[in-house]
Amino acid sequence: MKLLMIYASRFAYQPMSKTLDDFDDHDQGAEFDQVLVAFIHAEAEDESDAKGVEDKLLKNLKWAAKKNDTTKVILHSFAHLSDSKATPQFTKQLFDKVEVRLQNADYQTAQTPFGYFLDLDLQAPGISQARIFKSF
């Protein structure tokens, strides 16, 4: 798992082109303020320890959100942080499970459209905990 977390004072996206036909269609963008954006890259080896990876992802997201004084978390598939890739189905299931667990812990969550290239607009403050990278 590769995880790049960026605290953003503003984050917006607009779907541009669908790359994976097996997932829902989207044509609407969204905008968020004061949010932790998680750029998540699930790797092939993560599939053999799904529960462990899920737990570590959840722990890291909660920690970074707390460090940045937010309860808003956006999950974004970003398969550009490693040469190894998990299947899209595994990755989407992981996102769904982590999102439910975050919501059960009183976080506000969203996922960017899965299987799309998106136009992104991100404004991140220049503070020490606004950008965090983890590999596990």
N, CA, C and O atoms as a GROMACS GRO file, in nm:
protein
  544
    1MET      N    1   0.084  -0.118   0.000
    1MET     CA    2   0.000   0.000   0.000
    1MET      C    3   0.088   0.123   0.000
    1MET      O    4   0.182   0.134   0.079
    2LYS      N    5   0.057   0.213  -0.088
    2LYS     CA    6   0.119   0.345  -0.090
    2LYS      C    7   0.007   0.444  -0.062
    2LYS      O    8  -0.100   0.436  -0.122
    3LEU      N    9   0.033   0.538   0.027
    3LEU     CA   10  -0.070   0.632   0.071
    3LEU      C   11  -0.010   0.772   0.081
    3LEU      O   12   0.080   0.797   0.162
    4LEU      N   13  -0.060   0.862  -0.002
    4LEU     CA   14  -0.022   1.002   0.003
    4LEU      C   15  -0.144   1.079   0.055
    4LEU      O   16  -0.249   1.081  -0.009
    5MET      N   17  -0.128   1.142   0.171
    5MET     CA   18  -0.238   1.216   0.231
    5MET      C   19  -0.206   1.365   0.226
    5MET      O   20  -0.099   1.408   0.269
    6ILE      N   21  -0.299   1.441   0.173
    6ILE     CA   22  -0.282   1.585   0.162
    6ILE      C   23  -0.402   1.652   0.227
    6ILE      O   24  -0.516   1.630   0.188
    7TYR      N   25  -0.373   1.735   0.326
    7TYR     CA   26  -0.479   1.815   0.385
    7TYR      C   27  -0.501   1.934   0.292
    7TYR      O   28  -0.408   2.006   0.258
    8ALA      N   29  -0.625   1.953   0.252
    8ALA     CA   30  -0.658   2.059   0.157
    8ALA      C   31  -0.758   2.156   0.215
    8ALA      O   32  -0.859   2.116   0.273
    9SER      N   33  -0.729   2.284   0.199
    9SER     CA   34  -0.828   2.384   0.237
    9SER      C   35  -0.942   2.382   0.135
    9SER      O   36  -1.055   2.419   0.167
   10ARG      N   37  -0.911   2.338   0.013
   10ARG     CA   38  -1.013   2.318  -0.090
   10ARG      C   39  -0.970   2.203  -0.179
   10ARG      O   40  -0.854   2.196  -0.221
   11PHE      N   41  -1.064   2.113  -0.209
   11PHE     CA   42  -1.041   2.004  -0.303
   11PHE      C   43  -1.166   1.989  -0.389
   11PHE      O   44  -1.277   1.980  -0.338
   12ALA      N   45  -1.146   1.988  -0.520
   12ALA     CA   46  -1.258   1.969  -0.612
   12ALA      C   47  -1.215   1.876  -0.724
   12ALA      O   48  -1.097   1.866  -0.757
   13TYR      N   49  -1.313   1.807  -0.782
   13TYR     CA   50  -1.285   1.721  -0.896
   13TYR      C   51  -1.401   1.726  -0.994
   13TYR      O   52  -1.514   1.761  -0.960
   14GLN      N   53  -1.368   1.691  -1.118
   14GLN     CA   54  -1.467   1.677  -1.225
   14GLN      C   55  -1.429   1.553  -1.306
   14GLN      O   56  -1.318   1.546  -1.357
   15PRO      N   57  -1.520   1.455  -1.319
   15PRO     CA   58  -1.488   1.338  -1.402
   15PRO      C   59  -1.466   1.379  -1.547
   15PRO      O   60  -1.541   1.459  -1.603
   16MET      N   61  -1.361   1.322  -1.607
   16MET     CA   62  -1.329   1.356  -1.745
   16MET      C   63  -1.342   1.237  -1.840
   16MET      O   64  -1.406   1.248  -1.945
   17SER      N   65  -1.282   1.124  -1.805
   17SER     CA   66  -1.292   1.007  -1.892
   17SER      C   67  -1.292   0.880  -1.809
   17SER      O   68  -1.213   0.863  -1.716
   18LYS      N   69  -1.384   0.791  -1.844
   18LYS     CA   70  -1.397   0.664  -1.775
   18LYS      C   71  -1.292   0.567  -1.828
   18LYS      O   72  -1.274   0.553  -1.949
   19THR      N   73  -1.223   0.500  -1.734
   19THR     CA   74  -1.117   0.407  -1.774
   19THR      C   75  -1.150   0.262  -1.741
   19THR      O   76  -1.087   0.171  -1.794
   20LEU      N   77  -1.247   0.240  -1.653
   20LEU     CA   78  -1.284   0.104  -1.611
   20LEU      C   79  -1.435   0.087  -1.628
   20LEU      O   80  -1.513   0.148  -1.554
   21ASP      N   81  -1.477   0.006  -1.722
   21ASP     CA   82  -1.619  -0.010  -1.754
   21ASP      C   83  -1.700  -0.079  -1.645
   21ASP      O   84  -1.822  -0.064  -1.641
   22ASP      N   85  -1.635  -0.154  -1.556
   22ASP     CA   86  -1.706  -0.233  -1.456
   22ASP      C   87  -1.762  -0.151  -1.340
   22ASP      O   88  -1.827  -0.206  -1.251
   23PHE      N   89  -1.738  -0.021  -1.339
   23PHE     CA   90  -1.779   0.061  -1.225
   23PHE      C   91  -1.882   0.165  -1.268
   23PHE      O   92  -1.902   0.190  -1.387
   24ASP      N   93  -1.949   0.224  -1.168
   24ASP     CA   94  -2.059   0.317  -1.192
   24ASP      C   95  -2.019   0.434  -1.280
   24ASP      O   96  -1.904   0.478  -1.281
   25ASP      N   97  -2.118   0.484  -1.355
   25ASP     CA   98  -2.099   0.603  -1.438
   25ASP      C   99  -2.115   0.729  -1.352
   25ASP      O  100  -2.198   0.733  -1.262
   26HIS      N  101  -2.033   0.830  -1.380
   26HIS     CA  102  -2.039   0.958  -1.309
   26HIS      C  103  -2.017   1.071  -1.408
   26HIS      O  104  -1.932   1.062  -1.496
   27ASP      N  105  -2.094   1.177  -1.392
   27ASP     CA  106  -2.069   1.296  -1.473
   27ASP      C  107  -2.067   1.423  -1.390
   27ASP      O  108  -2.041   1.532  -1.443
   28GLN      N  109  -2.094   1.411  -1.260
   28GLN     CA  110  -2.096   1.526  -1.170
   28GLN      C  111  -1.968   1.532  -1.087
   28GLN      O  112  -1.919   1.430  -1.038
   29GLY      N  113  -1.916   1.653  -1.074
   29GLY     CA  114  -1.801   1.675  -0.988
   29GLY      C  115  -1.848   1.709  -0.847
   29GLY      O  116  -1.967   1.705  -0.816
   30ALA      N  117  -1.753   1.742  -0.762
   30ALA     CA  118  -1.784   1.781  -0.624
   30ALA      C  119  -1.671   1.870  -0.573
   30ALA      O  120  -1.562   1.874  -0.629
   31GLU      N  121  -1.702   1.940  -0.464
   31GLU     CA  122  -1.606   2.030  -0.401
   31GLU      C  123  -1.614   2.015  -0.250
   31GLU      O  124  -1.723   1.998  -0.195
   32PHE      N  125  -1.499   2.021  -0.184
   32PHE     CA  126  -1.491   2.002  -0.039
   32PHE      C  127  -1.396   2.106   0.020
   32PHE      O  128  -1.302   2.151  -0.047
   33ASP      N  129  -1.420   2.144   0.144
   33ASP     CA  130  -1.333   2.236   0.217
   33ASP      C  131  -1.282   2.170   0.343
   33ASP      O  132  -1.352   2.088   0.404
   34GLN      N  133  -1.159   2.204   0.383
   34GLN     CA  134  -1.098   2.157   0.507
   34GLN      C  135  -1.105   2.005   0.517
   34GLN      O  136  -1.168   1.950   0.608
   35VAL      N  137  -1.041   1.937   0.423
   35VAL     CA  138  -1.057   1.792   0.407
   35VAL      C  139  -0.920   1.725   0.391
   35VAL      O  140  -0.828   1.782   0.335
   36LEU      N  141  -0.911   1.602   0.441
   36LEU     CA  142  -0.794   1.519   0.416
   36LEU      C  143  -0.822   1.437   0.290
   36LEU      O  144  -0.918   1.361   0.285
   37VAL      N  145  -0.738   1.454   0.189
   37VAL     CA  146  -0.754   1.379   0.064
   37VAL      C  147  -0.650   1.267   0.065
   37VAL      O  148  -0.530   1.292   0.075
   38ALA      N  149  -0.697   1.144   0.054
   38ALA     CA  150  -0.609   1.028   0.057
   38ALA      C  151  -0.592   0.975  -0.085
   38ALA      O  152  -0.687   0.923  -0.144
   39PHE      N  153  -0.473   0.989  -0.139
   39PHE     CA  154  -0.436   0.933  -0.269
   39PHE      C  155  -0.385   0.792  -0.241
   39PHE      O  156  -0.274   0.775  -0.190
   40ILE      N  157  -0.466   0.692  -0.275
   40ILE     CA  158  -0.441   0.554  -0.231
   40ILE      C  159  -0.404   0.465  -0.349
   40ILE      O  160  -0.472   0.462  -0.451
   41HIS      N  161  -0.293   0.393  -0.333
   41HIS     CA  162  -0.248   0.296  -0.432
   41HIS      C  163  -0.238   0.159  -0.365
   41HIS      O  164  -0.143   0.132  -0.292
   42ALA      N  165  -0.336   0.075  -0.392
   42ALA     CA  166  -0.331  -0.063  -0.340
   42ALA      C  167  -0.243  -0.146  -0.433
   42ALA      O  168  -0.257  -0.141  -0.555
   43GLU      N  169  -0.152  -0.222  -0.372
   43GLU     CA  170  -0.058  -0.304  -0.448
   43GLU      C  171  -0.102  -0.449  -0.450
   43GLU      O  172  -0.182  -0.492  -0.367
   44ALA      N  173  -0.050  -0.525  -0.546
   44ALA     CA  174  -0.089  -0.666  -0.563
   44ALA      C  175  -0.071  -0.745  -0.434
   44ALA      O  176  -0.156  -0.826  -0.399
   45GLU      N  177   0.038  -0.722  -0.363
   45GLU     CA  178   0.066  -0.798  -0.241
   45GLU      C  179  -0.032  -0.765  -0.129
   45GLU      O  180  -0.044  -0.842  -0.033
   46ASP      N  181  -0.102  -0.654  -0.138
   46ASP     CA  182  -0.202  -0.618  -0.037
   46ASP      C  183  -0.319  -0.716  -0.036
   46ASP      O  184  -0.385  -0.734   0.067
   47GLU      N  185  -0.344  -0.779  -0.148
   47GLU     CA  186  -0.458  -0.871  -0.158
   47GLU      C  187  -0.442  -0.993  -0.068
   47GLU      O  188  -0.542  -1.055  -0.030
   48SER      N  189  -0.319  -1.029  -0.034
   48SER     CA  190  -0.296  -1.146   0.053
   48SER      C  191  -0.312  -1.112   0.202
   48SER      O  192  -0.313  -1.203   0.285
   49ASP      N  193  -0.324  -0.984   0.235
   49ASP     CA  194  -0.344  -0.941   0.375
   49ASP      C  195  -0.450  -0.830   0.378
   49ASP      O  196  -0.426  -0.722   0.431
   50ALA      N  197  -0.565  -0.858   0.321
   50ALA     CA  198  -0.670  -0.757   0.304
   50ALA      C  199  -0.709  -0.691   0.437
   50ALA      O  200  -0.718  -0.568   0.443
   51LYS      N  201  -0.731  -0.769   0.540
   51LYS     CA  202  -0.774  -0.714   0.669
   51LYS      C  203  -0.664  -0.629   0.732
   51LYS      O  204  -0.691  -0.523   0.787
   52GLY      N  205  -0.540  -0.676   0.725
   52GLY     CA  206  -0.428  -0.601   0.780
   52GLY      C  207  -0.410  -0.467   0.709
   52GLY      O  208  -0.386  -0.365   0.773
   53VAL      N  209  -0.420  -0.469   0.578
   53VAL     CA  210  -0.406  -0.347   0.499
   53VAL      C  211  -0.521  -0.251   0.531
   53VAL      O  212  -0.500  -0.130   0.547
   54GLU      N  213  -0.641  -0.305   0.539
   54GLU     CA  214  -0.758  -0.223   0.574
   54GLU      C  215  -0.737  -0.155   0.710
   54GLU      O  216  -0.762  -0.035   0.723
   55ASP      N  217  -0.692  -0.230   0.809
   55ASP     CA  218  -0.670  -0.174   0.943
   55ASP      C  219  -0.563  -0.066   0.942
   55ASP      O  220  -0.580   0.039   1.005
   56LYS      N  221  -0.454  -0.089   0.870
   56LYS     CA  222  -0.345   0.010   0.864
   56LYS      C  223  -0.390   0.136   0.790
   56LYS      O  224  -0.357   0.247   0.830
   57LEU      N  225  -0.465   0.118   0.683
   57LEU     CA  226  -0.516   0.233   0.609
   57LEU      C  227  -0.606   0.318   0.698
   57LEU      O  228  -0.592   0.440   0.704
   58LEU      N  229  -0.698   0.253   0.766
   58LEU     CA  230  -0.790   0.323   0.856
   58LEU      C  231  -0.713   0.398   0.964
   58LEU      O  232  -0.741   0.515   0.991
   59LYS      N  233  -0.617   0.332   1.026
   59LYS     CA  234  -0.537   0.393   1.133
   59LYS      C  235  -0.463   0.517   1.083
   59LYS      O  236  -0.461   0.620   1.150
   60ASN      N  237  -0.402   0.506   0.965
   60ASN     CA  238  -0.328   0.620   0.910
   60ASN      C  239  -0.420   0.736   0.874
   60ASN      O  240  -0.384   0.852   0.896
   61LEU      N  241  -0.536   0.706   0.818
   61LEU     CA  242  -0.630   0.812   0.782
   61LEU      C  243  -0.680   0.887   0.906
   61LEU      O  244  -0.687   1.010   0.907
   62LYS      N  245  -0.714   0.812   1.010
   62LYS     CA  246  -0.761   0.876   1.133
   62LYS      C  247  -0.651   0.961   1.196
   62LYS      O  248  -0.676   1.072   1.243
   63TRP      N  249  -0.529   0.908   1.197
   63TRP     CA  250  -0.416   0.981   1.255
   63TRP      C  251  -0.392   1.112   1.180
   63TRP      O  252  -0.377   1.217   1.243
   64ALA      N  253  -0.388   1.107   1.047
   64ALA     CA  254  -0.361   1.228   0.968
   64ALA      C  255  -0.476   1.327   0.978
   64ALA      O  256  -0.453   1.448   0.982
   65ALA      N  257  -0.600   1.279   0.982
   65ALA     CA  258  -0.714   1.368   0.998
   65ALA      C  259  -0.705   1.441   1.132
   65ALA      O  260  -0.728   1.562   1.139
   66LYS      N  261  -0.672   1.368   1.237
   66LYS     CA  262  -0.658   1.429   1.369
   66LYS      C  263  -0.546   1.533   1.370
   66LYS      O  264  -0.563   1.642   1.427
   67LYS      N  265  -0.433   1.501   1.309
   67LYS     CA  266  -0.320   1.594   1.302
   67LYS      C  267  -0.358   1.723   1.233
   67LYS      O  268  -0.303   1.829   1.263
   68ASN      N  269  -0.454   1.715   1.140
   68ASN     CA  270  -0.497   1.832   1.063
   68ASN      C  271  -0.631   1.887   1.109
   68ASN      O  272  -0.692   1.970   1.042
   69ASP      N  273  -0.678   1.839   1.225
   69ASP     CA  274  -0.799   1.890   1.288
   69ASP      C  275  -0.920   1.889   1.194
   69ASP      O  276  -0.991   1.989   1.181
   70THR      N  277  -0.942   1.774   1.129
   70THR     CA  278  -1.058   1.757   1.043
   70THR      C  279  -1.120   1.620   1.066
   70THR      O  280  -1.054   1.526   1.110
   71THR      N  281  -1.247   1.610   1.037
   71THR     CA  282  -1.315   1.480   1.038
   71THR      C  283  -1.368   1.449   0.898
   71THR      O  284  -1.453   1.361   0.881
   72LYS      N  285  -1.318   1.521   0.798
   72LYS     CA  286  -1.359   1.499   0.659
   72LYS      C  287  -1.247   1.428   0.585
   72LYS      O  288  -1.133   1.475   0.583
   73VAL      N  289  -1.280   1.314   0.522
   73VAL     CA  290  -1.180   1.235   0.451
   73VAL      C  291  -1.234   1.196   0.313
   73VAL      O  292  -1.346   1.147   0.301
   74ILE      N  293  -1.153   1.220   0.210
   74ILE     CA  294  -1.187   1.182   0.073
   74ILE      C  295  -1.094   1.069   0.031
   74ILE      O  296  -0.972   1.080   0.045
   75LEU      N  297  -1.151   0.960  -0.020
   75LEU     CA  298  -1.072   0.846  -0.069
   75LEU      C  299  -1.062   0.859  -0.221
   75LEU      O  300  -1.163   0.865  -0.291
   76HIS      N  301  -0.939   0.861  -0.270
   76HIS     CA  302  -0.914   0.879  -0.412
   76HIS      C  303  -0.817   0.771  -0.461
   76HIS      O  304  -0.706   0.760  -0.410
   77SER      N  305  -0.860   0.693  -0.559
   77SER     CA  306  -0.773   0.591  -0.616
   77SER      C  307  -0.667   0.660  -0.702
   77SER      O  308  -0.699   0.735  -0.794
   78PHE      N  309  -0.541   0.633  -0.669
   78PHE     CA  310  -0.430   0.697  -0.738
   78PHE      C  311  -0.324   0.591  -0.767
   78PHE      O  312  -0.227   0.577  -0.692
   79ALA      N  313  -0.344   0.516  -0.874
   79ALA     CA  314  -0.258   0.401  -0.905
   79ALA      C  315  -0.131   0.443  -0.978
   79ALA      O  316  -0.098   0.389  -1.083
   80HIS      N  317  -0.061   0.542  -0.921
   80HIS     CA  318   0.060   0.594  -0.984
   80HIS      C  319   0.177   0.603  -0.886
   80HIS      O  320   0.276   0.671  -0.914
   81LEU      N  321   0.167   0.534  -0.773
   81LEU     CA  322   0.271   0.544  -0.671
   81LEU      C  323   0.361   0.422  -0.664
   81LEU      O  324   0.457   0.418  -0.587
   82SER      N  325   0.329   0.320  -0.745
   82SER     CA  326   0.406   0.196  -0.744
   82SER      C  327   0.383   0.123  -0.876
   82SER      O  328   0.283   0.145  -0.944
   83ASP      N  329   0.477   0.036  -0.912
   83ASP     CA  330   0.459  -0.048  -1.032
   83ASP      C  331   0.362  -0.162  -1.007
   83ASP      O  332   0.300  -0.213  -1.101
   84SER      N  333   0.348  -0.203  -0.882
   84SER     CA  334   0.260  -0.314  -0.845
   84SER      C  335   0.119  -0.261  -0.824
   84SER      O  336   0.100  -0.160  -0.758
   85LYS      N  337   0.022  -0.331  -0.881
   85LYS     CA  338  -0.117  -0.286  -0.867
   85LYS      C  339  -0.208  -0.401  -0.824
   85LYS      O  340  -0.200  -0.511  -0.879
   86ALA      N  341  -0.294  -0.374  -0.726
   86ALA     CA  342  -0.400  -0.468  -0.690
   86ALA      C  343  -0.507  -0.461  -0.798
   86ALA      O  344  -0.509  -0.368  -0.879
   87THR      N  345  -0.595  -0.559  -0.801
   87THR     CA  346  -0.704  -0.555  -0.896
   87THR      C  347  -0.797  -0.439  -0.862
   87THR      O  348  -0.809  -0.402  -0.745
   88PRO      N  349  -0.863  -0.382  -0.962
   88PRO     CA  350  -0.958  -0.274  -0.933
   88PRO      C  351  -1.069  -0.319  -0.838
   88PRO      O  352  -1.113  -0.240  -0.754
   89GLN      N  353  -1.114  -0.442  -0.850
   89GLN     CA  354  -1.220  -0.491  -0.763
   89GLN      C  355  -1.175  -0.495  -0.616
   89GLN      O  356  -1.250  -0.454  -0.528
   90PHE      N  357  -1.054  -0.542  -0.591
   90PHE     CA  358  -1.000  -0.542  -0.455
   90PHE      C  359  -0.992  -0.400  -0.401
   90PHE      O  360  -1.034  -0.373  -0.289
   91THR      N  361  -0.939  -0.310  -0.481
   91THR     CA  362  -0.920  -0.172  -0.438
   91THR      C  363  -1.053  -0.106  -0.404
   91THR      O  364  -1.066  -0.040  -0.301
   92LYS      N  365  -1.152  -0.124  -0.489
   92LYS     CA  366  -1.283  -0.064  -0.464
   92LYS      C  367  -1.348  -0.123  -0.338
   92LYS      O  368  -1.407  -0.049  -0.259
   93GLN      N  369  -1.336  -0.253  -0.318
   93GLN     CA  370  -1.390  -0.314  -0.196
   93GLN      C  371  -1.319  -0.260  -0.072
   93GLN      O  372  -1.383  -0.236   0.030
   94LEU      N  373  -1.188  -0.242  -0.081
   94LEU     CA  374  -1.112  -0.184   0.030
   94LEU      C  375  -1.162  -0.044   0.061
   94LEU      O  376  -1.184  -0.010   0.178
   95PHE      N  377  -1.181   0.038  -0.041
   95PHE     CA  378  -1.233   0.173  -0.021
   95PHE      C  379  -1.369   0.170   0.049
   95PHE      O  380  -1.392   0.244   0.145
   96ASP      N  381  -1.457   0.083   0.001
   96ASP     CA  382  -1.592   0.075   0.058
   96ASP      C  383  -1.588   0.034   0.204
   96ASP      O  384  -1.662   0.091   0.286
   97LYS      N  385  -1.505  -0.062   0.239
   97LYS     CA  386  -1.495  -0.107   0.378
   97LYS      C  387  -1.438   0.002   0.468
   97LYS      O  388  -1.488   0.026   0.578
   98VAL      N  389  -1.332   0.068   0.422
   98VAL     CA  390  -1.271   0.174   0.502
   98VAL      C  391  -1.367   0.292   0.516
   98VAL      O  392  -1.374   0.354   0.623
   99GLU      N  393  -1.440   0.323   0.412
   99GLU     CA  394  -1.537   0.434   0.421
   99GLU      C  395  -1.643   0.405   0.528
   99GLU      O  396  -1.675   0.493   0.607
  100VAL      N  397  -1.697   0.286   0.530
  100VAL     CA  398  -1.797   0.250   0.630
  100VAL      C  399  -1.739   0.260   0.771
  100VAL      O  400  -1.804   0.311   0.862
  101ARG      N  401  -1.618   0.212   0.788
  101ARG     CA  402  -1.555   0.217   0.920
  101ARG      C  403  -1.529   0.362   0.964
  101ARG      O  404  -1.545   0.394   1.081
  102LEU      N  405  -1.490   0.448   0.871
  102LEU     CA  406  -1.472   0.589   0.903
  102LEU      C  407  -1.605   0.653   0.943
  102LEU      O  408  -1.612   0.727   1.040
  103GLN      N  409  -1.708   0.624   0.867
  103GLN     CA  410  -1.841   0.679   0.898
  103GLN      C  411  -1.890   0.631   1.034
  103GLN      O  412  -1.950   0.708   1.109
  104ASN      N  413  -1.864   0.506   1.066
  104ASN     CA  414  -1.902   0.453   1.198
  104ASN      C  415  -1.827   0.520   1.312
  104ASN      O  416  -1.870   0.514   1.427
  105ALA      N  417  -1.714   0.583   1.280
  105ALA     CA  418  -1.634   0.656   1.378
  105ALA      C  419  -1.660   0.807   1.369
  105ALA      O  420  -1.580   0.887   1.418
  106ASP      N  421  -1.771   0.845   1.307
  106ASP     CA  422  -1.815   0.985   1.297
  106ASP      C  423  -1.730   1.073   1.206
  106ASP      O  424  -1.719   1.193   1.230
  107TYR      N  425  -1.672   1.016   1.103
  107TYR     CA  426  -1.605   1.094   1.001
  107TYR      C  427  -1.703   1.118   0.886
  107TYR      O  428  -1.789   1.035   0.857
  108GLN      N  429  -1.688   1.233   0.821
  108GLN     CA  430  -1.761   1.261   0.698
  108GLN      C  431  -1.672   1.213   0.584
  108GLN      O  432  -1.554   1.250   0.578
  109THR      N  433  -1.725   1.133   0.494
  109THR     CA  434  -1.641   1.073   0.390
  109THR      C  435  -1.703   1.089   0.253
  109THR      O  436  -1.823   1.115   0.238
  110ALA      N  437  -1.618   1.074   0.154
  110ALA     CA  438  -1.661   1.065   0.014
  110ALA      C  439  -1.553   0.990  -0.061
  110ALA      O  440  -1.439   0.980  -0.016
  111GLN      N  441  -1.592   0.937  -0.175
  111GLN     CA  442  -1.496   0.875  -0.266
  111GLN      C  443  -1.505   0.948  -0.400
  111GLN      O  444  -1.614   0.984  -0.445
  112THR      N  445  -1.391   0.970  -0.461
  112THR     CA  446  -1.395   1.022  -0.597
  112THR      C  447  -1.443   0.909  -0.688
  112THR      O  448  -1.428   0.792  -0.652
  113PRO      N  449  -1.500   0.940  -0.804
  113PRO     CA  450  -1.548   0.834  -0.894
  113PRO      C  451  -1.437   0.734  -0.927
  113PRO      O  452  -1.330   0.771  -0.975
  114PHE      N  453  -1.465   0.608  -0.901
  114PHE     CA  454  -1.366   0.502  -0.921
  114PHE      C  455  -1.363   0.463  -1.069
  114PHE      O  456  -1.467   0.444  -1.131
  115GLY      N  457  -1.242   0.453  -1.123
  115GLY     CA  458  -1.226   0.413  -1.263
  115GLY      C  459  -1.236   0.529  -1.360
  115GLY      O  460  -1.273   0.511  -1.476
  116TYR      N  461  -1.203   0.649  -1.313
  116TYR     CA  462  -1.208   0.769  -1.396
  116TYR      C  463  -1.078   0.846  -1.387
  116TYR      O  464  -1.009   0.844  -1.284
  117PHE      N  465  -1.044   0.915  -1.497
  117PHE     CA  466  -0.948   1.022  -1.490
  117PHE      C  467  -1.028   1.147  -1.455
  117PHE      O  468  -1.135   1.170  -1.510
  118LEU      N  469  -0.975   1.226  -1.363
  118LEU     CA  470  -1.047   1.342  -1.312
  118LEU      C  471  -0.964   1.468  -1.330
  118LEU      O  472  -0.841   1.464  -1.322
  119ASP      N  473  -1.032   1.579  -1.354
  119ASP     CA  474  -0.969   1.709  -1.337
  119ASP      C  475  -0.970   1.735  -1.187
  119ASP      O  476  -1.074   1.725  -1.123
  120LEU      N  477  -0.855   1.769  -1.131
  120LEU     CA  478  -0.844   1.795  -0.988
  120LEU      C  479  -0.806   1.940  -0.963
  120LEU      O  480  -0.729   2.000  -1.039
  121ASP      N  481  -0.861   1.994  -0.857
  121ASP     CA  482  -0.826   2.128  -0.810
  121ASP      C  483  -0.800   2.114  -0.661
  121ASP      O  484  -0.891   2.081  -0.584
  122LEU      N  485  -0.676   2.140  -0.620
  122LEU     CA  486  -0.638   2.117  -0.481
  122LEU      C  487  -0.561   2.238  -0.430
  122LEU      O  488  -0.464   2.282  -0.492
  123GLN      N  489  -0.604   2.290  -0.316
  123GLN     CA  490  -0.532   2.397  -0.250
  123GLN      C  491  -0.491   2.345  -0.113
  123GLN      O  492  -0.576   2.313  -0.029
  124ALA      N  493  -0.360   2.338  -0.092
  124ALA     CA  494  -0.309   2.281   0.033
  124ALA      C  495  -0.221   2.385   0.103
  124ALA      O  496  -0.134   2.445   0.041
  125PRO      N  497  -0.245   2.407   0.232
  125PRO     CA  498  -0.164   2.503   0.306
  125PRO      C  499  -0.022   2.452   0.329
  125PRO      O  500   0.003   2.331   0.330
  126GLY      N  501   0.068   2.543   0.346
  126GLY     CA  502   0.208   2.508   0.369
  126GLY      C  503   0.236   2.485   0.516
  126GLY      O  504   0.313   2.559   0.578
  127ILE      N  505   0.174   2.382   0.572
  127ILE     CA  506   0.198   2.347   0.712
  127ILE      C  507   0.259   2.208   0.720
  127ILE      O  508   0.248   2.129   0.626
  128SER      N  509   0.323   2.178   0.831
  128SER     CA  510   0.405   2.056   0.841
  128SER      C  511   0.329   1.926   0.820
  128SER      O  512   0.383   1.834   0.760
  129GLN      N  513   0.206   1.915   0.866
  129GLN     CA  514   0.133   1.789   0.855
  129GLN      C  515   0.036   1.785   0.737
  129GLN      O  516  -0.048   1.695   0.728
  130ALA      N  517   0.046   1.883   0.645
  130ALA     CA  518  -0.048   1.888   0.533
  130ALA      C  519  -0.016   1.785   0.425
  130ALA      O  520  -0.100   1.756   0.340
  131ARG      N  521   0.106   1.729   0.426
  131ARG     CA  522   0.145   1.630   0.326
  131ARG      C  523   0.217   1.515   0.396
  131ARG      O  524   0.323   1.533   0.455
  132ILE      N  525   0.158   1.397   0.388
  132ILE     CA  526   0.214   1.281   0.458
  132ILE      C  527   0.213   1.163   0.362
  132ILE      O  528   0.111   1.136   0.298
  133PHE      N  529   0.326   1.094   0.351
  133PHE     CA  530   0.335   0.974   0.269
  133PHE      C  531   0.363   0.854   0.359
  133PHE      O  532   0.448   0.860   0.447
  134LYS      N  533   0.290   0.744   0.334
  134LYS     CA  534   0.313   0.621   0.408
  134LYS      C  535   0.320   0.504   0.308
  134LYS      O  536   0.252   0.504   0.206
  135SER      N  537   0.402   0.409   0.340
  135SER     CA  538   0.415   0.286   0.262
  135SER      C  539   0.408   0.169   0.360
  135SER      O  540   0.487   0.163   0.454
  136PHE      N  541   0.314   0.078   0.339
  136PHE     CA  542   0.302  -0.037   0.430
  136PHE      C  543   0.249  -0.157   0.353
  136PHE      O  544   0.231  -0.264   0.412
   0.00000   0.00000   0.00000
